[in-house]
C-alpha cells in the first residue's frame, strides 16, 4: 500500500465543515485521489454536534485557542458551561436531572432547511438523502411579555402567540382582529406573486428600505403584524430590507406543503447540519477518499513536480507526513480580529443552548390534520421584549429553536432550547433573561420547567466570499443565518469546477446513479 507521501493527491480538503463535506460528496464518484483531513477529532467543524462531555472538552479547547490565536483566527469567544442546581423543593416533582453524556447531541449551528432549498435537491440527486432522517419544523411563535391583568394591578403571565402563515391559519386564528386578518391575507397573496411585473413596480421603490416600512405604508400593518412578518424572515437585526424580506417570505410560503401538509421546513435528526456533513464524508470514503481526523497543516509550499509539468503543493502535516497535491481546499482563514473584538455589534452572534426537563408537548402539536408531528418550533422575542436586571432593553430580536427529544438531541421527557441573538456587550445577559421569561411562559400549572445544562458561546462573522490564490481555494465562513442559505452552495460548486476536468458535463454535478435502486417517491426522505 502506498504511503501518503508516495501519492500525488488531486485535492487535499482541510476541515469537515458542511461546505468541505459537500465538496467531498460531489467528488465521491469522480475517481479523484482525495485526502480529507481535519484538525479536530470530530466531524462537522463549526456545524458539529456534541455530547455533554464533548461540549465540555470543546469549551476548554476554545479557551486555549482564543488564548493562543494572537492573529484572531479563532471564530469562537466566551464559551462557557453552567449546570444549574437541580434539587427539587418540597411540593415539586422529583428532579429528573441530566442523563448520561452521550444521550445528548447539541448542535453548534442549528439551522432549519426550507423544503424549497437547493440543498435538499442536491441531497436527493446525489442519493445522500437515504442516510438522513428529516423531521418537520412546526409553528412560529411570538413571545408576548406580561401585562397588567384587567381585574387587578398584578402582572399577567407572559404568553406565546402562534403566527398564522397560511390562508387557513389566518381564517382560524383568534389572536388578531378581522381588519388585521384582511390586511394579512392581502399581503400573503401579494408575496406569492411578488416577483411578477405588476408587484415589482409596487415594492421596487422600497427595495432597500426596511420591510417593516413597506408593509406599514402599503398594507397599513400595525406594529404587531409587522413583528409577525419580520419573524418569518428570521432576520437577526429585525431590519431586513424589503427586497430580501419578500424573497425569504416567498420561499417560506412556497415551501409550505411541498413534502407534506403543515410544515415549510425540515431539520436533520441527530444534530442538524452535522449529520449531513458526516453522511457526505461517508459517501466520499466509500468512493475511496482517505480520512484523517486530528490532523492539521503545518507548512505548505508550491513547487514543480518532477513527474508532472504542472505545479503541485507540498504540504507538511501535523502527523509528520509530507504530501503533494494539485489543489488545497480549506476553510476561511480570515483574521477575525479585524472585526473589532470579533463578536461585537452586527459582526457576530451570541448563543445559549439549554437542556430543560420538560417535553414541551404543546409547542410540538400538529396544527393541520394529517401532518407529521413537528420536532422543532420557532419562538421570537421581538426587539424590546427582553429587559435585563440592570434595565438594559434588547435592541435586537432573540430567536429560540425548541427541539423535542424526537430530534435525537436529548432523552425522552426533555427538550433542548437554542437561543440566538446578535452579539453585544449585554447579549449573554439578554439571552439568560429570555430563557427565564420563556420558561415562565411555558410553565404548566403543576410545575415550572428547569434548566439542567447551559452552554453559551459567541461566534464571529468571517469572510463572505470564497478566495483563490494559486493552488489554494478558501471557502467563505459559514453563514450565521438561522435558516440554511443556499448561496453557500455556490462556493462548493466553484471548488468542484476547479478540481474536475473541463470535459466533465455540468449535469454530472451532485447527480449520481442510485446504488440501492431507484426510488420514485421522494417523500420517503421525510418522516
C-alpha positions as CSV (number, residue, x, y, z in Angstrom):
1,X,0.0,0.0,0.0
2,X,1.3,3.4,-1.0
3,X,2.2,5.8,1.8
4,X,0.6,9.3,1.9
5,X,3.8,10.8,0.6
6,X,4.0,8.5,-2.4
7,X,0.6,9.6,-3.7
8,X,0.0,12.7,-5.8
9,X,-3.3,13.8,-4.5
10,X,-5.8,15.6,-6.8
11,X,-7.1,17.5,-3.8
12,X,-6.5,17.8,-0.1
13,X,-9.5,19.1,1.8
14,X,-8.9,20.6,5.2
15,X,-11.9,20.7,7.6
16,X,-15.1,18.7,7.7
17,X,-17.5,21.7,7.9
18,X,-20.6,21.4,5.8
19,X,-19.0,23.1,2.7
20,X,-15.9,20.9,2.7
21,X,-18.0,17.8,3.3
22,X,-20.4,18.6,0.4
23,X,-17.4,19.1,-1.8
24,X,-16.2,15.6,-0.8
25,X,-19.7,14.3,-1.6
26,X,-19.6,16.0,-5.1
27,X,-16.2,14.3,-5.8
28,X,-17.1,10.9,-4.3
29,X,-17.6,9.2,-7.7
30,X,-15.1,11.3,-9.7
31,X,-12.2,8.8,-9.4
32,X,-10.0,11.6,-8.0
33,X,-7.5,10.9,-5.3
34,X,-8.8,12.8,-2.3
35,X,-7.2,13.3,1.1
36,X,-9.7,14.8,3.7
37,X,-8.2,15.9,7.0
38,X,-9.5,17.8,10.0
39,X,-7.5,19.4,12.8
40,X,-10.4,18.4,15.1
41,X,-11.0,14.9,16.4
42,X,-14.7,15.1,15.3
43,X,-16.6,15.7,12.1
44,X,-18.6,18.9,11.4
45,X,-16.3,21.7,12.3
46,X,-18.4,24.8,13.0
47,X,-21.5,22.8,12.4
48,X,-20.6,20.0,14.8
49,X,-22.9,18.4,17.3
50,X,-21.6,17.4,20.8
51,X,-22.4,15.1,23.7
52,X,-22.3,16.8,27.1
53,X,-18.7,15.5,27.6
54,X,-17.6,16.6,24.2
55,X,-19.2,20.0,24.8
56,X,-17.1,20.4,27.9
57,X,-13.9,19.5,26.1
58,X,-14.8,21.9,23.3
59,X,-15.2,24.8,25.8
60,X,-11.7,24.0,27.1
61,X,-10.3,23.9,23.6
62,X,-12.0,27.2,22.7
63,X,-10.4,28.9,25.7
64,X,-7.0,27.5,24.7
65,X,-7.5,28.6,21.1
66,X,-8.5,32.1,22.0
67,X,-5.5,32.4,24.3
68,X,-3.1,31.1,21.6
69,X,-4.6,32.7,18.5
70,X,-2.9,36.1,18.5
71,X,-4.0,36.7,14.9
72,X,-7.7,36.3,15.8
73,X,-8.3,33.3,13.6
74,X,-10.5,31.5,16.1
75,X,-14.2,32.3,15.4
76,X,-15.3,31.4,18.9
77,X,-15.4,33.5,22.1
78,X,-16.8,33.4,25.6
79,X,-17.6,29.7,25.6
80,X,-18.8,28.5,29.0
81,X,-20.9,25.8,30.6
82,X,-23.2,26.0,33.6
83,X,-25.2,23.2,35.3
84,X,-27.8,24.8,37.5
85,X,-28.8,23.1,40.7
86,X,-31.5,20.5,40.1
87,X,-32.6,19.9,43.6
88,X,-36.4,19.8,43.9
89,X,-38.1,21.7,46.6
90,X,-41.0,20.4,48.8
91,X,-44.2,20.0,46.8
92,X,-42.4,19.8,43.4
93,X,-42.0,16.6,41.4
94,X,-38.7,14.7,41.9
95,X,-35.8,16.0,39.9
96,X,-35.2,14.2,36.6
97,X,-31.7,15.6,36.1
98,X,-29.3,15.0,33.2
99,X,-29.0,11.6,31.6
100,X,-25.6,10.1,30.6
101,X,-23.5,12.4,28.4
102,X,-24.0,10.6,25.1
103,X,-27.7,10.8,25.4
104,X,-27.3,14.3,24.0
105,X,-26.3,15.7,20.7
106,X,-26.2,19.5,21.0
107,X,-25.8,21.4,17.7
108,X,-23.4,24.3,17.4
109,X,-25.2,25.7,14.3
110,X,-28.9,24.7,14.4
111,X,-30.4,25.8,11.1
112,X,-33.8,24.9,9.6
113,X,-33.9,23.9,5.9
114,X,-36.8,25.1,3.8
115,X,-38.3,22.4,1.6
116,X,-37.6,24.5,-1.5
117,X,-33.9,24.6,-0.6
118,X,-31.3,23.7,-3.3
119,X,-29.5,21.7,-0.6
120,X,-32.4,19.2,-0.4
121,X,-32.4,18.9,-4.2
122,X,-28.7,18.1,-4.2
123,X,-29.1,15.5,-1.4
124,X,-31.8,13.8,-3.5
125,X,-29.9,13.9,-6.8
126,X,-26.7,12.6,-5.1
127,X,-28.7,9.9,-3.2
128,X,-27.2,11.1,0.1
129,X,-30.7,11.7,1.5
130,X,-31.1,7.9,2.1
131,X,-28.8,8.2,5.1
132,X,-30.5,11.2,6.7
133,X,-33.8,11.3,8.6
134,X,-35.6,14.7,8.2
135,X,-38.1,16.0,10.8
136,X,-40.8,18.6,10.3
137,X,-40.3,22.2,11.6
138,X,-43.6,23.3,13.1
139,X,-45.1,26.6,14.2
140,X,-43.6,30.0,14.6
141,X,-44.5,31.8,17.8
142,X,-44.1,35.4,19.1
143,X,-43.3,35.9,22.8
144,X,-45.6,38.5,24.4
145,X,-44.5,40.0,27.7
146,X,-46.8,40.0,30.7
147,X,-49.3,42.9,31.0
148,X,-51.4,44.0,34.0
149,X,-54.5,41.8,34.4
150,X,-57.8,43.6,33.8
151,X,-59.2,42.8,37.2
152,X,-56.1,43.7,39.2
153,X,-52.8,45.5,39.1
154,X,-50.9,42.3,39.2
155,X,-48.9,41.4,36.1
156,X,-50.3,38.5,34.0
157,X,-48.3,35.6,32.7
158,X,-46.3,36.1,29.5
159,X,-47.7,34.1,26.5
160,X,-46.7,32.7,23.2
161,X,-48.8,33.7,20.2
162,X,-48.7,31.4,17.1
163,X,-48.0,33.2,13.8
164,X,-50.6,32.4,11.1
165,X,-48.7,31.6,7.9
166,X,-51.4,30.2,5.6
167,X,-54.9,31.2,4.5
168,X,-56.4,28.6,6.8
169,X,-54.3,29.9,9.7
170,X,-55.4,33.4,9.1
171,X,-59.1,32.5,9.0
172,X,-58.9,30.4,12.1
173,X,-56.8,32.5,14.4
174,X,-58.4,34.5,17.2
175,X,-55.2,36.4,18.0
176,X,-55.8,39.2,15.5
177,X,-58.8,41.3,14.6
178,X,-60.9,40.9,11.5
179,X,-59.4,44.0,9.9
180,X,-55.9,42.8,10.6
181,X,-56.8,39.4,9.0
182,X,-57.8,41.2,5.8
183,X,-54.5,43.1,5.7
184,X,-52.5,39.9,6.4
185,X,-54.4,37.9,3.7
186,X,-53.8,40.7,1.2
187,X,-50.1,40.6,2.0
188,X,-49.7,36.8,1.8
189,X,-51.4,36.8,-1.6
190,X,-49.1,39.6,-2.7
191,X,-46.0,37.7,-1.7
192,X,-46.9,34.6,-3.5
193,X,-46.6,36.5,-6.8
194,X,-44.2,39.3,-5.6
195,X,-41.7,38.9,-8.4
196,X,-44.1,39.4,-11.3
197,X,-44.0,42.8,-13.1
198,X,-47.1,44.4,-11.5
199,X,-46.0,43.6,-8.0
200,X,-42.3,44.5,-8.6
201,X,-43.4,48.0,-9.5
202,X,-45.3,48.5,-6.2
203,X,-42.4,47.4,-4.0
204,X,-39.4,48.5,-6.2
205,X,-39.1,51.9,-4.7
206,X,-39.0,50.3,-1.2
207,X,-36.4,47.7,-2.2
208,X,-33.6,48.9,0.0
209,X,-35.6,50.2,2.9
210,X,-36.7,48.0,5.9
211,X,-39.5,45.6,5.1
212,X,-41.4,47.0,8.1
213,X,-41.7,50.4,6.4
214,X,-43.0,48.8,3.2
215,X,-45.8,46.8,5.0
216,X,-46.7,49.8,7.1
217,X,-47.1,52.1,4.1
218,X,-48.6,49.7,1.6
219,X,-50.6,47.3,3.8
220,X,-51.3,49.5,6.8
221,X,-49.9,46.9,9.2
222,X,-49.7,47.8,12.8
223,X,-46.6,47.0,15.0
224,X,-47.9,43.6,16.0
225,X,-48.4,42.4,12.4
226,X,-45.1,43.9,11.4
227,X,-43.5,41.7,14.1
228,X,-45.2,38.6,12.7
229,X,-43.9,39.3,9.2
230,X,-40.3,40.0,10.3
231,X,-40.2,36.9,12.4
232,X,-40.9,34.7,9.4
233,X,-37.7,36.1,7.8
234,X,-35.6,35.1,10.9
235,X,-33.8,38.4,10.5
236,X,-31.1,38.7,13.2
237,X,-31.3,42.5,13.4
238,X,-35.0,42.9,12.6
239,X,-34.2,45.4,9.8
240,X,-34.2,43.1,6.8
241,X,-34.7,45.1,3.5
242,X,-37.9,44.8,1.5
243,X,-36.1,43.1,-1.4
244,X,-34.6,40.4,0.8
245,X,-37.5,40.1,3.1
246,X,-40.0,39.4,0.3
247,X,-37.7,36.8,-1.1
248,X,-37.4,35.0,2.2
249,X,-41.1,35.1,3.0
250,X,-41.9,33.9,-0.6
251,X,-39.6,30.9,0.0
252,X,-41.3,30.2,3.3
253,X,-44.8,30.3,1.9
254,X,-44.0,28.3,-1.3
255,X,-42.2,25.7,0.8
256,X,-45.4,25.0,2.8
257,X,-46.8,21.6,1.8
258,X,-44.1,20.6,-0.6
259,X,-43.3,17.4,1.3
260,X,-46.4,17.2,3.4
261,X,-49.1,19.4,5.0
262,X,-48.5,21.7,7.9
263,X,-44.7,22.5,7.5
264,X,-42.4,24.5,5.3
265,X,-39.0,23.5,6.6
266,X,-37.2,20.4,7.9
267,X,-34.4,19.6,10.3
268,X,-32.0,16.6,10.1
269,X,-32.2,14.3,13.1
270,X,-29.2,13.7,15.4
271,X,-27.6,17.2,15.2
272,X,-28.8,19.1,12.2
273,X,-26.1,20.1,9.6
274,X,-23.5,17.9,11.4
275,X,-25.4,14.8,10.3
276,X,-25.4,16.0,6.7
277,X,-21.6,16.6,6.9
278,X,-21.0,13.1,8.3
279,X,-23.2,11.5,5.6
280,X,-21.3,13.4,2.9
281,X,-17.9,12.3,4.3
282,X,-19.1,8.7,4.5
283,X,-20.1,8.8,0.8
284,X,-16.6,10.2,-0.1
285,X,-14.9,7.4,2.0
286,X,-16.9,4.8,0.1
287,X,-15.7,6.4,-3.1
288,X,-12.1,6.0,-2.0
289,X,-11.3,9.2,-0.1
290,X,-8.8,8.9,2.7
291,X,-9.8,10.5,6.1
292,X,-7.5,11.7,8.9
293,X,-9.0,13.4,11.9
294,X,-6.8,15.2,14.4
295,X,-4.5,16.2,11.5
296,X,-3.6,19.8,10.6
297,X,-1.4,21.6,8.1
298,X,1.9,22.8,9.4
299,X,3.6,24.2,6.3
300,X,2.8,24.4,2.6
301,X,4.7,25.5,-0.5
302,X,4.1,25.4,-4.2
303,X,6.7,23.5,-6.3
304,X,7.1,21.8,-9.6
305,X,6.7,18.0,-9.6
306,X,9.4,16.1,-11.4
307,X,6.9,13.7,-12.8
308,X,4.3,16.3,-13.8
309,X,4.7,19.5,-15.7
310,X,2.0,21.2,-13.5
311,X,2.6,22.9,-10.3
312,X,1.8,21.0,-7.1
313,X,1.5,22.0,-3.5
314,X,3.9,20.4,-1.0
315,X,2.1,20.1,2.4
316,X,3.6,19.1,5.7
317,X,1.0,17.6,8.0
318,X,1.0,17.6,11.8
319,X,1.1,13.8,11.6
320,X,4.7,14.2,10.3
321,X,3.8,13.2,6.7
322,X,4.8,15.4,3.8
323,X,2.4,15.1,0.8
324,X,1.9,16.6,-2.6
325,X,-1.4,17.8,-4.0
326,X,-2.7,19.5,-7.1
327,X,-5.0,21.6,-5.0
328,X,-5.7,22.5,-1.4
329,X,-9.2,23.4,-0.2
330,X,-9.7,24.8,3.3
331,X,-12.0,26.9,5.5
332,X,-11.8,30.6,5.5
333,X,-8.6,31.9,7.2
334,X,-9.8,35.5,7.6
335,X,-8.4,37.3,10.6
336,X,-11.5,37.7,12.9
337,X,-9.7,40.3,14.9
338,X,-10.3,42.7,12.0
339,X,-14.0,43.0,13.2
340,X,-13.1,44.7,16.4
341,X,-13.4,42.1,19.2
342,X,-14.6,39.5,16.7
343,X,-18.1,39.3,18.1
344,X,-19.3,42.9,18.7
345,X,-22.3,44.6,17.2
346,X,-23.5,43.1,13.9
347,X,-20.3,41.2,13.4
348,X,-21.3,38.0,15.2
349,X,-23.9,36.1,17.2
350,X,-24.3,35.0,20.7
351,X,-25.9,31.6,21.5
352,X,-27.2,29.9,24.6
353,X,-28.1,26.2,24.4
354,X,-30.0,24.9,27.3
355,X,-31.4,21.5,28.2
356,X,-34.7,21.6,30.1
357,X,-36.5,18.8,32.0
358,X,-39.9,19.2,30.2
359,X,-41.1,17.8,26.8
360,X,-43.0,21.0,25.8
361,X,-45.7,18.9,24.1
362,X,-47.9,22.0,23.4
363,X,-45.2,23.5,21.2
364,X,-44.9,20.4,19.0
365,X,-48.5,19.7,18.3
366,X,-49.5,19.2,14.7
367,X,-51.8,22.1,13.7
368,X,-53.1,20.5,10.4
369,X,-54.9,17.2,10.2
370,X,-52.7,14.5,8.7
371,X,-49.5,16.5,9.1
372,X,-46.4,14.9,10.9
373,X,-45.7,15.8,14.5
374,X,-43.2,18.6,14.5
375,X,-39.9,18.2,16.3
376,X,-38.9,21.8,16.1
377,X,-40.7,25.0,17.0
378,X,-39.5,28.6,16.4
379,X,-40.1,31.3,19.0
380,X,-39.2,35.0,18.6
381,X,-38.6,37.7,21.2
382,X,-39.2,41.0,19.4
383,X,-37.0,44.0,19.8
384,X,-37.5,45.5,23.3
385,X,-39.3,42.5,24.8
386,X,-36.4,41.4,27.0
387,X,-35.1,43.6,29.9
388,X,-32.1,42.7,32.0
389,X,-31.8,43.2,35.8
390,X,-29.9,46.4,35.1
391,X,-32.6,47.8,32.9
392,X,-30.9,47.1,29.6
393,X,-33.6,46.5,26.9
394,X,-32.9,44.2,23.9
395,X,-32.0,46.1,20.8
396,X,-32.2,43.0,18.5
397,X,-34.6,40.1,18.3
398,X,-33.9,36.9,20.2
399,X,-34.8,33.7,18.4
400,X,-35.4,30.3,20.0
401,X,-35.4,26.9,18.3
402,X,-37.2,24.5,20.6
403,X,-36.2,20.9,19.9
404,X,-38.1,17.9,21.2
405,X,-36.5,14.6,22.0
406,X,-37.6,13.3,18.6
407,X,-34.5,15.2,17.2
408,X,-32.3,12.7,19.0
409,X,-30.6,15.6,20.7
410,X,-31.9,14.8,24.2
411,X,-33.6,12.0,26.1
412,X,-37.4,11.5,26.2
413,X,-39.1,13.8,28.6
414,X,-36.6,16.7,28.0
415,X,-36.2,19.4,25.4
416,X,-33.3,21.5,24.0
417,X,-33.7,25.3,23.6
418,X,-31.3,27.1,21.2
419,X,-31.3,30.9,21.8
420,X,-29.6,33.2,19.3
421,X,-29.2,37.0,19.1
422,X,-26.6,39.4,17.7
423,X,-23.5,39.8,19.9
424,X,-23.4,42.9,22.1
425,X,-21.7,43.6,25.4
426,X,-25.1,42.6,27.1
427,X,-26.1,39.7,24.8
428,X,-25.3,36.9,27.3
429,X,-27.5,38.6,29.9
430,X,-30.2,39.2,27.3
431,X,-30.2,35.5,26.4
432,X,-30.3,34.4,30.0
433,X,-33.3,36.7,30.7
434,X,-35.0,35.5,27.6
435,X,-34.6,31.9,28.8
436,X,-36.1,32.8,32.2
437,X,-39.0,34.5,30.5
438,X,-39.7,31.7,28.1
439,X,-39.6,29.1,30.9
440,X,-42.2,31.2,32.8
441,X,-44.4,31.4,29.7
442,X,-44.4,27.7,29.1
443,X,-44.7,26.7,32.7
444,X,-47.5,24.2,33.3
445,X,-49.8,24.7,36.3
446,X,-48.2,21.8,38.2
447,X,-44.6,22.7,37.8
448,X,-42.1,25.1,36.2
449,X,-39.5,23.8,33.7
450,X,-36.0,23.7,35.0
451,X,-32.8,24.3,33.1
452,X,-30.4,21.4,33.6
453,X,-27.5,22.4,31.4
454,X,-26.4,25.6,29.7
455,X,-23.8,26.2,27.0
456,X,-23.1,29.8,26.0
457,X,-20.7,30.9,23.2
458,X,-20.2,33.6,20.7
459,X,-19.2,33.2,17.0
460,X,-17.7,35.9,14.8
461,X,-18.8,36.6,11.3
462,X,-16.0,35.9,8.8
463,X,-15.3,36.2,5.1
464,X,-18.5,36.2,2.9
465,X,-16.8,35.2,-0.3
466,X,-14.5,32.4,-1.5
467,X,-10.9,33.2,-2.2
468,X,-8.5,31.6,-4.7
469,X,-4.7,32.1,-4.6
470,X,-2.6,29.8,-6.7
471,X,-3.4,26.2,-5.8
472,X,-5.3,27.2,-2.7
473,X,-9.1,27.6,-2.6
474,X,-10.6,29.1,0.6
475,X,-14.3,28.7,1.4
476,X,-16.2,31.6,2.9
477,X,-17.0,31.5,6.5
478,X,-20.2,29.6,7.4
479,X,-23.4,31.6,7.3
480,X,-24.8,32.7,10.7
481,X,-28.3,32.6,9.3
482,X,-30.9,30.6,11.2
483,X,-32.2,29.1,8.0
484,X,-29.9,27.4,5.6
485,X,-28.5,29.8,3.0
486,X,-28.4,28.3,-0.5
487,X,-25.8,30.8,-1.6
488,X,-23.2,28.9,0.4
489,X,-23.6,26.1,-2.1
490,X,-22.2,28.2,-4.9
491,X,-18.7,28.1,-3.5
492,X,-18.9,24.3,-3.3
493,X,-19.6,24.2,-7.0
494,X,-16.8,26.6,-7.7
495,X,-14.3,24.4,-5.9
496,X,-15.7,21.3,-7.7
497,X,-15.3,23.0,-11.1
498,X,-11.6,23.8,-10.4
499,X,-10.9,20.2,-9.3
500,X,-12.7,18.3,-12.0
501,X,-11.7,18.1,-15.7
502,X,-13.2,20.7,-18.0
503,X,-14.7,17.8,-20.0
504,X,-17.0,16.8,-17.2
505,X,-20.5,17.6,-18.1
506,X,-22.3,20.2,-16.0
507,X,-25.2,17.8,-15.4
508,X,-22.9,15.4,-13.5
509,X,-22.5,17.8,-10.6
510,X,-24.2,16.2,-7.5
511,X,-26.1,13.8,-9.8
512,X,-25.2,10.1,-9.2
513,X,-26.9,6.8,-10.1
514,X,-28.7,5.2,-7.2
515,X,-26.5,2.4,-5.7
516,X,-29.5,1.0,-3.8
517,X,-32.1,1.0,-6.6
518,X,-34.2,3.9,-7.9
519,X,-36.9,5.3,-5.7
520,X,-39.7,7.2,-7.3
521,X,-41.2,8.6,-4.2
522,X,-39.1,11.4,-2.8
523,X,-41.4,11.7,0.2
524,X,-39.7,8.7,1.7
525,X,-36.9,11.0,2.7
526,X,-39.2,12.6,5.3
527,X,-40.8,11.2,8.4
